[in-house]
């Protein structure tokens, strides 16, 4: 199993966990990637947090949504709604973001079904997040993929990270990364 650790500031704050503690757990679990997600703070705070993470962690660092801060990171991850805020056509939004961040940065998007995975195959991406696998307490989920996640992941030409309710013990054949956030926090 390869670990992609999702560091959600709101979740850290709600559980009284420091950024430093989360990063130490991610490192102890051999996380190859950390994605920093912060949907509520201003850009200055997010920038400061990315700088703090960089001082503690040498693996890949991905920023969620705030592609304007990609110079501090290795790449950016965007959800479907965030892409649609850039352009109503997701493939055009991905092209716009790719143009802004350049070819040397990692670009990933969230997908939720086979149609979105097949559409993503036509985009200039490095990976997709696919899910939600199961219900999760950290985000509203309208539909879970359950056991069909692995079969849908097999249709992707990109690396796939299983998202939503994923545990370290879950077994997938066609998934590159287990994207885990709250499960790592539960180790504290």
TAMOCOR-V124841 format. One line per field, one symbol per residue. phi: phi as a letter, one per 30 degrees, with the letter a starting at -180 (. if undefined). burial: 1 if it has 9 or more other ideal C-beta (glycine too) atoms within 8 Angstrom, else 0. Layout:
# TAMOCOR-V124841
phi = ???
burial = ???
This chain:
# TAMOCOR-V124841
phi = .ccccccceddeddcicdeddddddeddciddbbccbbdcdddddddddddddedcbcddcccdidddcdddbclbbbdeddddddaecedddddddeddciddcdbbbdbbadedddddeccdbcabcblddbebdcadbdbcchddedddeddddcebcdbiidceddcbcccdbccbbddddddd
burial = 00111111111100001010111111101011111111000000111011111101100111111110110110111111011101100111111111001000111111111001111110101011111111010000100110001101101101111111110101010110111111111000
